[in-house]
Amino acid sequence: MRRNSSLDLSRFLAALIVFMGHFVWFDRRFLGWQQNQVLEIFRSGNQSVLYFFALSGFVLSRTTQKVDLRWLVARVFRLMPVYLICFLLPLILVKIMAPEEFADYSQVGLLLGVFASQALFPQFYLAGANSPLWSLSVEIWLSAGLLVLLRLNKIFCLILILFTCEFLNYVFFQPLVNGLTFFLIGIILARINKQSIKSTLNSGFVKFISLLGLICYWIFFPVLGISLQQKRLVDLIGVTATLICFKSLRLSNGLDKVGNYLGARSYSLYAVHGPILRLHSELFDMIWGDPLSPFQLWIYLLSCIAIVLLATEIIFKYVETPAIRYAKKFRTGK
């Protein structure tokens, strides 16, 4: 099935929000910028991760013709090379540059991380020197869950599992269960999209409401500093509205290619940005120290964006693309 350019674009925008959020909101050099309410848009990294889970459920449900053990192994082959490089290389650098920090890492957590299993345990899910990879651990395990979930023929069963996950989330936090809720939202929307009630989902009224929900969730609420008490409910509605909105969006021919190009690189961008941010920060500490002048701060910002995008392209071309090619060859047996 041909890639959906609007969904690809949404995947890249979500990864970009995570990257810029970690850059601006976790770097002491941007304390002054953090007073700008407009930049609150980039504090939506957690929302982006939840959206990734829903998007994966939707796309995998629609594009996977046959979900079996061979498909799952191919999926692991596709995801793990980028994951392992972005998990192990930062660990090696920390071991060399900051051995005292490395000594503080949980050895159990690191071992789990090598097998992308840290998300199975709440106490270890942020293990390692590249903590955002916890969500990729969730993605890999959710792929295994797809073997079962796509064999449930009734939407009612999926909805029942979703509500069960939400009850468990209310009782305690578990990264995989937390992600499964949104993964199920994607699967349910994909299932609806295939059935006769599809026309309702694609009606003008639903498109308008989903667009309104998207604007409120990602822009209006953050910029105005609106924080609702029922945050979880807001996330559920906001992520669902965002997925419906981008699913219905049609890009023009030029933007269609741009969306596919950017979306293809979103996984590499998400995986690689954390270590690059830290390395870039420490290099500037050595060169210019702290604080930076306004001019130096702009150089710091632009140079970091350029290096992250360059690293993303390198990882995409020389690690992710061969992994995709090999996974496809394994899955098809050709």
Secondary structure as UniProt FT lines:
FT   HELIX           5..25
FT   HELIX           28..30
FT   TURN            31..32
FT   HELIX           33..35
FT   HELIX           37..43
FT   HELIX           45..63
FT   HELIX           69..97
FT   HELIX           99..104
FT   HELIX           107..114
FT   TURN            115..116
FT   HELIX           118..120
FT   TURN            122..126
FT   HELIX           131..133
FT   HELIX           134..149
FT   TURN            150..151
FT   HELIX           155..171
FT   HELIX           175..194
FT   TURN            196..197
FT   HELIX           198..201
FT   HELIX           204..215
FT   HELIX           216..220
FT   HELIX           221..224
FT   HELIX           231..248
FT   HELIX           253..264
FT   HELIX           266..287
FT   HELIX           294..315
FT   HELIX           316..320
FT   HELIX           321..332
//
